[in-house]
Amino acid sequence: MPDTRLRPRRSALYVPGSNARAIEKARSLDADVLIFDLEDAVAPDRKEEARRNVAEALAKGGYRAERVIRVNHLSTREGVADLKMAARSGCDAVLLPKVEGAKDVRDASLRLGASGAAEMTLWCMIETPVAVLRVEEVAFASPHLACLVMGTSDLTKDLRARHTNDRLPVITSLSLCLLAARAAGLLILDGVHLDLDDEKGFLDSCRQGAEMGFDGRTLIHPKTIAGANAAYGPSADDVAWSKRIIDAHTRALAEGKGVVVVDGKLIENVHVEVAERTLALAGAIAARG
């Protein structure tokens, strides 16, 4: 079954399976999640090498981040081989690319079961118009599904849209997927930012994603980890405010009151729940070191 503990997923770095140096360096990075990529980041003639690299690296261990393997599509020979390797790799989850319906999720779950990993957690890429239109179906497809991952690059291409600073061309798709994820009790990660020289654009889009409610961001370069961690994690001010409203609400309840005003803001149960989650997330981040 998926891991239900509150774990930070602020930053999820794609690590090319064919790049042995990047796989080794990933042990020292501060990303919350490492996605060992056997799909888009690997040339067709290096798929077997990538599988071997990732299997050996996970067997060796030494990673403090959550370890996810993105396999090739299961309609391909490479995808089938990837899934068999992932089933015995010790990874935390398998990321399925180009999922377009519940059948894709259930098929992967059955295949993992046949390989001896029936309880392995699944993550799903949502990266096509069909996937967005069927995202509710996907989100409720399996009890082993834990996370949706936006593939905004492919989605933008298929929409014939443009990459813009405000991301308006994909806002509807992002919102629909966010709604489905929350309705199903899933995590959801925002898509990558392609321009590595555009730090302001990256940070602005991280802020936008965090404000929308995404749990974190997928990344393509280690230099963007710190920015994602800052954007999707609670700030010192967030933590201090959360403690204040919890304390104030606790005192109000002791006096027989259901609500309280703090700095001119009405505080009730819903705000306390958000504050408690903020403190729990801050604690989980601190526990990572």
N, C-alpha and C positions, 0 to 999 in steps of 0.2 A: 504494500500500500504506500501511497505518497507520504513523504515526511511532513507531518502536520506541525512540527515545531516552528516557532517564529525565527526564521533565519534571514539575515540580510541578503538581498539579491540586488544591491544597488548597481553593481557593475558586473557584466557578464562578457568576458573577453573571448572572442574567437581565436583559437590557436590552430594554425594549419597543421594537419597531421603529417604532412611531408616535410615539415621544417623541424628537424631534430634540435636545432639551436633554440628555437622559440619554445619548444616543448620543455626543454631543460630550464630555460630562463623563467618559465611560468611558475616554477616552484617558489620563487622569491618575490612574486608580484602581489600587490594588495587587492587584487580583484576578488569579489565575493564568489564569483562563479567562473570556471574555465570551461569553455565549450570546445572540446577537441574536434576539429572539423575534418571530416572525411569526404565532404561533398564539394561545395563550390570552390573552396580554397585549394583543392588538390587537382592537379592535372590528370587526365584520364590514364596516362601511362604510369602514374605513381600511386594508384589506389592501394595496391597490395603493400607497397612500402609504407604508406601512411598507416594502414591497419596495424602493421607490425610495430611501427614506432609507438603508436598510442598504447597498444597492448603491453609492450615492454615498459613504457614509462609508468603506467598505472600499476603494473606488477611491482615495480621498484618503489613506488610510493613517494612520500615526502611533500605532498600537496596539502595545504591547509584549506584551499578553496573547495567549494562544491564542484564535483567533476561530472561533466555532461559530455556525451559523445553525439555529435550530429552525424547521422548515417546518410547514405545515399538513398534515393527513393526505392521502396521495396519492390517496385515493378522491374528493377534492374538486378542483374547478377551481383553487382558490387554491393547493392543495398542488402541483399540477403546475406552475403558474407560479412558485411559490417555488423549486422544485427546479431549474428551468431557470435562474433568476437565480443561485442558489447555485453552480451548475456553472461559471459564468464570473465569479464574484465575487472569487476569490482567497482564500476562507475556508479554514480548516484542516480543517474537518469539517462534516458535516450531521447534525443531530439529528432523528431520526424520532420523531414522537409516537405513542403508543398502538399500539406494535408488539405483535402477538399471535401471531407465528409466523415461521418461516424465510422464508415466501413474501414477507412484507412487506419483509424486508431485501433479498432477491434482486431483487425488483421495483424497489426504489429504486436498487440498484446497476446494473441494466440501463438504467434511465432516465437515470442519470448518464452511463453510457457512451454512450448515444445523443446526449447533449448535449455530448460531447467531454471528459468528466471521469471516465473509466473508473477511474482510480486514486484517486479522492477517498475520504477516510476517512469512515466512518459511525459515528454514535453512536445508541443506541436507548433510548427511554423505556420503562421497565417500570412500568406504572401501572394495570393491571387484574388481577383474579384469573386470567383466562385467560392473560395474559402471564406471571404468576408460575408457573403450572402448566407452561407451555411454555418456560420461560426457558433450559433446557439446549439445546433446539432452536434458539432464537434465538442463543444465545452462539456456537454453532458454524456459523451460517448462511453466513458469508461471510469470506474472508480480508481484506476491507476493513473489517470491523467492529473497532473499537478500544475502545469504552467502553459500559457500561450505566449508565443514569441512572434512579434511583428516582423515581417520581412518587407520593409517599406521600399527597398530598392526595386525588387521585382514587382511589387504592387504598383509603384509609380509608373514603371515601364508598361505594364499591362493596361493601366488606366489611360496611357498616352498623356500623362500629366507631366508637370515639371517640378523639379526640386526647388522650393521657395523657402525663404527665411521663416515665414509664418506657418508653413506646412498646411495651409488651407486646402490644397488639393487632396490631402489624405486625412483631414480631420474627421470627416464622417466615418471613414473606415476605422480609424483609431478608436473613435467613440463607441461604435457598434461592438467592436471586439472587447473593449473595456467593460461594457455593460454585460456581455455574455460571460466574461471571466468572473466578474463579481457575483453574478447571479448563480454561477456554478461553484463558487467558493474557490476559484483558482487564482494563482499568481498570474501576472502578465507583465512582459518586458517590452519596452519600446524598441524600435528599429535603429539601425546604425546611422551615423552621420559620416558621409563619404569624404568630405573635404577636410583633410587633416590639418591644413593650414588655416582653417577658419575657426579659431578658438572661440571667438565671440558667438558665432552662429551655433556652435556645438553647445556652449553653456546656456544660451538662450533656449535652445530646443530641449535641453535637459530640464531647465526650469519649467518650461511649458508641460513637458511630460509628467513631472512631479506634481504640478498643479492639477493636471487632469486626473491623477490617481494611479499612474503606473508605478510598479514596485521598483523598477530599475531600468537599465539601458544596456543593450548589446553594443559591443565596442569592437573596433578592428585594429586598435593600436594601444600599447601600454601607456602612452603618454596621456591618454584620455581617462584613465582610471580614477585619478584623484578628483577630477571635475565631476564625474558621475557619482562618486561616493559622497561628495559634498552636497550635490543637488538632491539626491534621493534619500539621504540620511538626515535625521533630525539635527538641527543646529543646537548650540548651547542655549540660545534664546528659547528655542522650542522646548527643550528639556526643562528650563527654569519655569516657563509659563505653565507647562503641564503639571509640574509639582505644585505651583500656586493654586491652580484651579481644583486640583484633587484635594488639597488641604482645605481650601475654602468650602468646597462642596461637602466634605466630611464634617466640618464644623456645623454647616447649615443643617445637615441631616440630624446631628446630635441635638439641635435646637428645634427639631420637628419641621423644618422647612425643606421643600423639594427643589428649590432653586436659590441661586445666590448671584449677586452682581459683583464682578471683579473688574476694576478699571473701566466701569461703565458698560461692561459686556454681561449679558444675561448668560449664566452658566447652569446647565441642567444635565441630566444623565447622558445624553448623546455626546456632549462635549467631554464629559469625564471618560467615556469609553475611548474616544480618540486620544485623550491624554494618556490613558493607561497603555494603549498600544504604542504610543510614541516612546514612553519610558521603557517598555519591554523591548522595542527595537533598539533603542540606545544601549540597553544592557546587553543585547545579543551582539551588537557591534563591538562593544568594549570587551566582551568575552573572547572575541576573535583575536584580540591583541593588536 
